[in-house]
Amino acid sequence: MMTTRENWKKYEKTYFMPPTPCYDWVKKDCIEKAPIWCSVDLRDGNQALIEPMSLDEKLEFFQLLVDVGFKVIEVGFPAASETEYQFIRALIEQKMIPDDVTIQVLTQAREHIIKRTFEAVKGAPHAIIHVYNSTSVAQREQVFKKSKEEIKQIAIDGATLLKKLAKETSGNFTFEYSPESFQGTEVDYALEVCNAVLDVWKPTKKNKAIINLPTTVENAMPHVFASQVEYFDKHLLHRENVLLSLHPHNDRGSGISDAELGILAGADRIEGTLFGNGERTGNVDIITLAMNMFSQGVDPKLDFSNMSDICEVYERVTRMHVSPRQPYAGELVFTAFSGSHQDAIAKGMSWREEKNCEKWDVPYLPIDPQDVGRRYDSDVIRINSQSGKGGVNYILKQSFGISLPEKMKEEVGYLVKDVSDKAHKELTPDWVYHIFEDNYITAKTIFTVDECHFKQENGMVADAVIHHNGNDRRIVGVGNGRLDAVSNAIKHYFDVDYQLAFYEEHSLTKGSSSRAVAYVGIICNKKKYWGVGIDADIIKASIEALVVAVNKLSEISDAGKDERLLEITNYIYANYKSVTLEDLSEKFFLSKPYLSKYIKEKSGMTFGDILKQIRMKKARAMLRSGNATVESIAEMVGYQNVEHFNRVFKKMYNMTPVQYRNKK
């Protein structure tokens, strides 16, 4: 008794090679034009369903096939059931068949079935009568128990009856013959039977016949089938008046390969179904086959641009399911969760945009998903715990117009991944945006800057209102630009030190062309903090972004000058060129000794230190942004002696004013 591991011994090859070598197809590397397509969904596909389609469902599916672009549709086996028969009559009598569409019906090579078939197609504007009988060794010996000659005679008799009844029936008819179970038939014998049928029909250029080779049970490798097809292509009688058709099944999982290599070998026509539906492992999937051609720049003559609607109708009327990994049509076939894949796709899409590419060549995407009605933001790059910075940035850019700076992408990517990881869920684009918004746009917890005015005084002076601890307070800062001035005002208010390290802006590409996005990155104690602002006014957006970033500093949680000190330092900022301690004393009605002590206790700096710091920042801004001489800058910031100015500047910045200007 054989063990399970030895059961392979009971199998052997059941196919037949052509009597002469046929390998010209090997010299071709591509399909140059689409074959004639014949959908057999309503017959072969329908008979494979657990619950066959109703009349109304078949009518809806027929219309779907017409909309996709099929010009030949096998609509049923009218002798098999009353539903099949009535469906065909409805198509004809209600004139539902477009002028450029041909219906096809199947019949066994048996007299009563052929007669019933002609009754069903009476009056058809154009119909293909597809007759078959089985020719394989197994069928001849085990099922019919007939000789080769007897099997051939069944085919000849069927062909003869078709020709006779076509003359007696109103309508326009084309004949098709299939040697069923072709791959289990000796190739030269199958050819002999087909040629005998063609001798009966005697096809002409105006009235061609169809010889169809079905891999009823696929039992050979695709190259074997291609060789069998090529043998037929070279030896069929009346070849110029015959359409050589293939009907690949998928028992070995090679239906697509059989069809593609068969076309290279000379086939003119393909019969198959949407999504490969059919008995056992099904038929060749015409969608995959056609889209394979499409992906190599060949017009498939079928329209799958609305794939989701096709899937919806198919699943509803057949009660079958389209696999998420079904080529071209599945929900996940274009989807990238992996960070490296997302990054490559995002960069490829950017490359296309930058280079204005006409031809499609994007990593991991064999075709443009939009060509089958899919969306980049929800179908291609989808976010979960495996995603990376490139994918998150792509979602934000495609869906919301947010194009993250390169230096910000990693932080945002890890933040979003962490949420997905902890939630154990895929994140929708809206969810991704809310995470981004909560952490970088609306994360203002300690203070806001609600109002700001600027004036140019050999640099920029910011006069702003900060809302902190329930109070509105005026702050003043100087800098080499608006954002720098506001930043210095905030530093001054909270007595905190950080570096304004990064700034980027762009127009918002989604939602409103009038709004701008600003990104600000600051560094404090070697750690980077980011903020984002969105506003029609780019200055306001920049300030918003800065405020968000600074709000993240732990150093400001309990910081902030008291009201009087803030007023004092604001006055110094506003009058830095000539202000003296006496001026402050008079302004705030405080004695000089008390005022000096008060400033030192509250700020940790003397009046002179504060004034010196403000003047040097102002001087530095003027050195960066203008061409004024060092002498004039010294005078403008309150130093009558340029040498004294140089000494103070060098002590503070370890370089002279000239060296600082040259360094910029």
DRENLUM-887314 format. One record per residue (C-alpha): residue in one letter; x, y, z. Coordinates in steps of 0.001 Angstrom, whole numbers, padded with zeros to 6 digits, always signed. Each point is the difference from the previous one (the first is absolute). Layout:
<atoms>
AXYZ
...
</atoms>
This chain:
<atoms>
M+000000+000000+000000
M+001393+003393-000988
T+000458+002643+002674
T-001235+003543-000475
R+003528+001087-000917
E+000070-002634-002765
N-003389+000767-001557
W+001664+002028-002729
K+000953-003295-001591
K-003544-000535-001252
Y+000173+003076-002259
E+001557+000433-003424
K-000042+002514-002842
T-003321+000015-001827
Y+000781+002552-002710
F+001422-000517-003475
M+002691+001953-001790
P-000465+000915-003679
P+001435-002546-002427
T+002491+002599-001241
P+001884+002660+002027
C-001841+003341+000204
Y+002036+002688+001728
D-000224+003078-002208
W-002065+001703+002738
V+003122+000065+002195
K+001535+002643-002259
K-002661+002535+001003
D+000294+001976+003224
C-003297+001865+000108
I-003603+000074-001152
E-000382+002737-002591
K-003790+000286-000198
A-003034-001129+001933
P-001762-003202-001047
I-003708-000221-000686
W-001546-000342+003445
C-002935-002252+000794
S-001510+000164+003485
V-001426-003321+001184
D-001127+001360+003390
L-003676-000548-000762
R+000463-003613-001022
D+003210-001642+001272
G+000207+002369+002968
N-003704-000286+000812
Q-000065-003800-000040
A+002798+000015+002590
L-001972+002033+002540
I-001500-001633+003063
E-003112+002045-000712
P-000205+000864-003727
M-001039+003512-000941
S-003651+000866-000420
L-001348+001472-003225
D+000241+003552+001312
E+003527-000584+001281
K+001090-001403-003342
L-001450+003022-001777
E+001903+002346+002327
F+003227-001945-000472
F-000487+000032-003780
Q-000234+003792+000077
L+003154+000174+002120
L+001875-002071-002575
V-001237+002264-002789
D+001107+003082+001954
V+003471-001503+000515
G+000277-000396-003766
F-000508-003691-000779
K-001115-000519-003587
V-000576-003739+000376
I-001924-001324+003013
E-000892-003632+000562
V-003455+000373+001527
G-000884-003541+000905
F-000693-003638-000694
P-003662+000362-001038
A-000739-003719+000140
A+001272-000213+003598
S-002830+001828+001766
E-003101+002103-000583
T+001700+003041+001588
E+002803-000235-002542
Y-002476-000270-002845
Q-002188+002886+001178
F+003029+002207+000575
I+001122-000428-003601
R-003505+000620-001306
A-000270+003163+002135
L+003228+001350-001465
I-001207-000576-003540
E-003670+000933+000314
Q+000625+003126+002098
K+002759+001051-002404
M+002531+000299+002800
I+002957-001100-002102
P+001990+002970-001367
D+000688-000018-003730
D+003728-000596+000539
V-000432-002854+002502
T-000287-003676-000903
I-001579-002513+002365
Q+001314-003539+000241
V-001801-003162+001140
L+001371-003426+000854
T-001334-003373-001071
Q+001169-003567+000146
A+000313-001793-003333
R-003346-001743+000572
E-002965+000457-002334
H-002773+000929+002455
I+002253+002423+001886
I+001142+001687-003209
K-003619+000422-001128
R-000999+001540+003347
T+002962+002353-000304
F-001131+001304-003393
E-003485+000566+001385
A+001551+002177+002712
V+002009+002184-002401
K-002639+000392-002687
G-000012+003599-001239
A+003331+000894+001574
P+001758+002849-001847
H+003227-002006+000267
A+000667-003146+002005
I+002863-002487+000280
I-001138-003607+000338
H+002706-001732+002006
V-000117-003783-000338
Y+002302-002432+001787
N+000682-003619+000742
S+002708-001572+002107
T+003013-001500-001769
S+002451-000974+002756
V+001285-003525+000577
A-001652-000163+003427
Q-003379+001175-001311
R+000108-002283-003062
E+000884-003074+002007
Q-001786+000542+003322
V-003069+002134-000764
F-001033-000572-003608
K+001770-003302-000631
K+000438+000952-003653
S+002819-000129-002504
K+001789+002977-001473
E-002035-000275-003175
E-003266-000122+001926
I+000931+003067+002061
K+000994+001850-003158
Q-003305-000912-001614
I-001894+001554+002948
A+001813+003258-000765
I-000702-000262-003730
D-003689-000747+000558
G-000327+002928+002383
A+001701+002343-002451
T-002258-001203-002804
L-003132+000567+002047
L+001137+003514+000939
K+000442+000860-003661
K-003426-001405-000891
L-001932+001705+002811
A+001742+003342-000561
K-001506+000094-003486
E-003466-000794+001391
T+000072+002500+002892
S-000380+003769-000246
G+003087+001773+001244
N+003661+000477-000718
F+002215-002862+001248
T+003695-000835+000379
F+001226-003483+000915
E+002477-000979+002707
Y+001347-003436+000848
S+001904-001182+003096
P+001710-003354+000447
E-000810-000121+003705
S+002751-001283+002339
F+002460+001045-002690
Q+003123-000357+002150
G-000765-003642+000654
T-000349-000632-003739
E+002752-001026-002384
V+000833+003268-001766
D+000007-001432-003511
Y-003324-001734+000645
A-001574+003186+001388
L+001179+001774-003162
E-001516-002783-002131
V-003392+000465+001666
C+000085+003785-000317
N+000978-000174-003668
A-002852-002435-000624
V-002402+002555+001498
L+001501+002783-002122
D-000442-002154-003093
V-003730-000019+000731
W-000268+003736+000664
K+002413+001183-002703
P+000512+003439+001573
T+000554+003044-002177
K+001526+003411+000537
K-003461+001492+000558
N-001265-002875+002109
K+002871-001236+002108
A-000197-002985+002316
I+001444-000292+003505
I+002093-002903+001247
N+000277+000173+003778
L+002625-001911+002016
P-001109-000415+003626
T+002321-001127+002772
T-003089-001592+001527
V+002193-001456+002714
E+003325+001788-000096
N+002620-002725+000160
A+003139+001393-001666
M+002469+002788+000488
P-000707+003187-001986
H+002820-000563-002488
V-001493-003374-000914
F-003357+001622-000708
A+001699+002685-002094
S+001650-002689-002108
Q-003366-001745-000465
V-001597+003298-001066
E+002813+000748-002439
Y-000442-003439-001578
F-003678+000828-000612
D+000870+003451-001296
K+002264-001588-002630
H-002203-002929-001015
L-003654+001054+000165
L-001872-000174-003303
H-001330+003321-001331
R+002226+001730+002581
E-000485+003449-001516
N-003750-000405+000497
V+000177-001457+003503
L+000205+001805+003344
L+002175-002111+002295
S-001475+000372+003470
L+001194-001120+003447
H-002023-000806+003096
P+002570-000460+002788
H-001031-001442+003327
N+002101+000435+003118
D+000394-003415+001639
R+003786+000415+000228
G-000246+003724+000712
S+001467+000775-003425
G-003065+001323-001815
I+001532+003429-000609
S+003274-001475-001237
D-001835-002444-002258
A-001921+002866-001577
E+002985+002336-000397
L+002293-002626-001493
G-002892-001281-002098
I-000448+003451-001534
L+003716+000089-000807
A-000476-003412-001636
G-002673+001277-002389
A-003340+000152+001824
D-002376+002745-001185
R-002628-000218+002723
I-000367-000628+003744
E-002986-001285+001950
G-000018+000701+003728
T-001787+001630+002911
L+000281+003007+002255
F+002187-000870+002994
G+000487-003552-001363
N-003328-001354+001249
G-000797-003540-001167
E-000172-003611+001072
R+002728-001401+002276
T+002823+002566-000051
G-001727+001990-002694
N+000660+001479-003433
V+002643+002407-001150
D-000520+003393+001635
I-000611+002419-002867
I+000499+003020+002249
T+003524-001081+000929
L+000788-001038-003557
A-001232+003289-001474
M+001645+002155+002676
N+003299-001826-000528
M-000118+001262-003586
F-001086+003449+001162
S+003009+000173+002340
Q+002343-000495-002960
G-001562+002643-002196
V-002402-002198-001989
D-003613+001134-000352
P-002054-002927+001395
K-003214+001308-001615
L-001773-000437+003356
D-000744+002713+002569
F+000769-000784+003642
S+000340+003623+001105
N-002776-000413+002560
M+001177-003205+001623
S-001815+000507+003302
D-003395+000109-001750
I+000857-003129-001978
C+000941-001769+003234
E-003214+001144+001684
V-002297-001309-002756
Y+001964-003236-000333
E-000070-000781+003717
R-003674+000876+000338
V-001388-002029-002914
T+002338-003003+000234
R+000337-000058+003795
M+003704-000644-000567
H+002781+001994+001647
V+002805+001960-001632
S+003158-000802+001942
P+001802+002982+001574
R+003076-001197-001917
Q-001759-000535-003344
P+002337+001538-002640
Y-000980+003557-000961
A-003444-000275+001661
G+000579-001067+003600
E-000376+002494+002825
L+003648-000330+001028
V+001849-000553-003282
F+001345+003552-000166
T+000280+000465+003743
A+003342+000564+001692
F+000210-000245+003791
S+003760-000528+000147
G+001988+003128+000747
S+002658-000688-002637
H-002634-000675-002670
Q-001937+003134+000937
D+003145+002088-000132
A+000898-001336-003451
I-003520+000595-001336
A-000140+003515+001430
K+003378+000858-001517
G-001040-001523-003317
M-003153+002098-000070
S+002003+003133+000815
W+002432-000864-002793
R-002888-000274-002482
E-001306+003381+001084
E+003395+001709-000112
K+001016-001486-003354
N-003482+000238-001548
C+000312-003640-001098
E-002331-001322-002692
K+000830-003689+000445
W-000869-001837+003206
D+002899-001476+001968
V-000607+000233+003753
P+001605-002466+002442
Y-002333-002787+001152
L-002901+001173-002191
P-000168-001833-003364
I-002820+002306-001119
D-001387+003344+001116
P-002730-000951+002533
Q-002100+002905-001271
D-000356-001856-003313
V-002280-002493+001747
G-001761+002606+002121
R+002119-000292+003130
R+001270+002887+002148
Y+003549+000617+001113
D-000928+001281+003469
S-002370-002800+001034
D+000907-002973-002202
V+003752+000174-000541
I+001775+001298+003079
R-001814-001106+003123
I+001273+000531+003496
N+000555-002553+002742
S+002788-000903+002419
Q+002204-001177-002898
S-000181+003308-001836
G+002804+002520-000308
K+000612+003708-000233
G-000424+000008-003786
G-003482-001495+000182
V-001218+002360+002710
N+001357+002999-001888
Y-001665-001226-003198
I-003399-000307+001685
L+000279+003483+001490
K+001067+001472-003335
Q-002530-001787-002212
S-003010+000393+002275
F+000680+003244+001833
G+002681+001937-001889
I+002518-000333+002852
S+003484-000569-001430
L+002211-000746+002989
P+003565+001322+000058
E+002519-002793-000405
K+001369+000544+003517
M-003484-000312+001495
K-001151-003155-001787
E+001664-002514+002286
E-001480+001413+003205
V-003517+000174-001450
G+000350-003493-001481
Y+000989-001548+003330
L-002790+001874+001783
V-002669-001344-002376
K+001454-003530+000013
D-000069-000027+003788
V-003718+000866+000041
S-000750-002800-002481
D+002141-002458+001944
K-001751+000717+003287
A-003476+000075-001546
H+000690-003179-002038
K-001816+001639-002902
E+000578+001384-003453
L-000252+003784+000028
T-002243+001815-002475
P+001305+003190-001661
D-002290+002057+002241
W+001386-001722+003076
V+003565+000675-001147
Y-000825+003670-000438
H-001623+000257+003430
I+003140-001452+001598
F+002101+002519-001881
E-002358+002870+000837
D-000150-000830+003709
N+003774-000136+000314
Y+001186+002774-002304
I-002806+002454-000795
T-002339+000307+002980
A+002398-001014+002779
K+000053+003391+001770
T-000223-000735+003704
I+001859+002765+001857
F-000099+003197-002013
T-001114+001559-003263
V+001076+003092-001933
D-003266+001596-001014
E+001192+003291-001481
C+003234+001260-001495
H+001165+003202-001677
F+003338+000689-001650
K+002100+003020-000773
Q+003298+000336-001823
E+002773+001701+001948
N+003307-001157-001450
G-001377-003488+000429
M-003396-001209+001137
V-001839+000779+003220
A-002948-002186+001030
D-002616+001449+002335
A-002288-002890+000990
V-002706-001012+002454
I+000559-003312+001777
H-002832-001786+001791
H+001380-001906+002976
N-001465-001096+003324
G-003314+001619-000896
N+001549+003404-000654
D+000916+001980-003111
R+003427+001596+000158
R+001983+002096-002415
I+003418-001297-001052
V+002645+001535-002231
G+002821-001628-001904
V+002593+000957-002590
G+001441-002212-002700
N+001241-000233-003543
G-003505-000836-001233
R-003586-000206+001197
L+000123-003579+001272
D+003383+000535+001647
A-001335+003110+001717
V-003062-001845+001341
S+002216-002872+001083
N+002262+002364+001925
A-003035+001585+001651
I-001178-003449+001152
K+003490-000873+001247
H+000080+003269+001871
Y-003402-000572+001572
F+000665-003555+001181
D+003709+000530+000583
V+000690-003127-002021
D+002701-000704-002540
Y-000510-002024-003173
Q+001186+000100-003603
L-002389+000838-002824
A+001496-002738-002154
F-002420-000703-002837
Y-002646+001769-002028
E-001896-001021-003130
E-003219+001107-001649
H-002204-000873-002968
S-003494+000691-001259
L-002652-002444+001119
T-000661-002213-003021
K-003322-001400+001206
G-003139+001787+001093
S+001038+003623-000517
S+002592+001500-002295
S-000006+003198+002079
R+001385-001619+003158
A+003611-000694+000833
V+001735-002525+002248
A+003042+000873+002101
Y+002256-002487+001788
V+002272+001114+002837
G+002599-002110+001758
I+001827+001141+003138
I+002845-001622+001933
C+000209+000185+003771
N+002526-002013+001998
K+000887-001965-003168
K-003610-001126-000517
K-002140+001055-002970
Y-003600+001196+000282
W-002358+000612-002924
G-003040+002155-000546
V-002255+000637-003018
G-002184+002989-000791
I-002663+000422-002702
D-001395+003382-000922
A-000728+002233-002987
D+002704+002324+001417
I+003381-001753-000135
I+001314+002161+002872
K-002870-001101+002222
A+000539-003619-001068
S+003702+000296+000878
I-000728+001440+003434
E-002588-002718+000649
A+002572-002663-000898
L+002606+001581+002281
V-002464+000210+002873
V-000883-003689-000308
A+003669-000975+000021
V+000892+002162+003005
N-003049-001241+001912
K+001627-003445-000009
L+002991+001189+002044
S-000045-001218+003583
E+001993+003096+000911
I-003015+002286-000449
S-002540-001942+002034
D+000398+002249+003036
A+001902+002797-001691
G-000927+003568-000873
K+001000+003383+001404
D-002155+001786+002474
E-002065+002869-001284
R+002273+002828+001153
L+003230-001580-001229
L-001639-000642-003389
E-000966+003664-000272
I+003513+001068+000971
T+001745-002248-002504
N-002479+000908-002730
Y+000914+003666+000583
I+003680-000878-000293
Y-000689-001826-003310
A-001919+002963-001347
N+002653+002578+001014
Y+003212-002031-000075
K+002030+002636-001842
S-000049+002637+002735
V-001814-001384+003049
T+001662+000432+003415
L-000750-001220+003483
E-001066+003547+000815
D-002550-000118-002810
L-001453-003215+001425
S-000078+001454+003482
E-002035+002958-001181
K-002245-002123-002227
F-000955-002504+002710
F+000223+002305+003058
L+002625-002164+001690
S+003326+001025+001525
K+003105-000990-001921
P+001372-002267+002760
Y-003332-001796+000427
L-000508-000307-003763
S+003496-001403-000499
K-000496-002572+002753
Y-003485-000886-001283
I+001238-000680-003556
K+002861-002146+001293
E-002231-002083+002293
K-002745-000575-002561
S+002082-000586-003141
G+003370-001171+001281
M+001618+002767-002055
T+000966+003601+000664
F-001523+002868-001906
G+003310+000409-001822
D+000081-003684-000997
I-003545+000142-001371
L+000713+003161-001958
K+003246-001419-001356
Q-001732-003204-001105
I-002754+001903-001806
R+002476+002313-001746
M+002207-002878-001126
K-002960-001954-001404
K-001069+003121-001853
A+003527+000529-001329
R+000234-003610-001086
A-003287+000331-001921
M+001288+003097-001805
L+003294-001713-000851
R-001928-002896-001545
S-002580+001933-001943
G+001652+003201-001177
N+003125+001657-001355
A+000387+002732+002623
T+003527+000583+001304
V+001000-001310+003395
E+000442+003596+001161
S-003562+000962-000957
I-001422-003205+001541
A+001827+000724+003244
E-001545+003451+000096
M-003483-001285-000889
V-000019-002447+002912
G+001225+002605+002487
Y+003836-000150-000035
Q+001778+003229-000780
N+003400-001734+000127
V+000381-002638-002722
E+002982-001594+001722
H-002035-000517+003165
F-002788-001507-002151
N+002525-002381-001619
R+001299-001128+003396
V-003485-000669+001375
F-001061-001861-003154
K+003130-002165-000025
K-000365-000847+003672
M-003580-001150-000535
Y+000434-001898-003308
N+003731-000838-000084
M+000468+001844-003271
T+000078+003567-001252
P-002983+001574-001773
V+001870-000214-003308
Q+000737-003688+000513
Y-003639-000604+000860
R-001194+001760-003171
N+002443-001964-002175
K-001139-003247+001604
K-003671+000459-000991
</atoms>
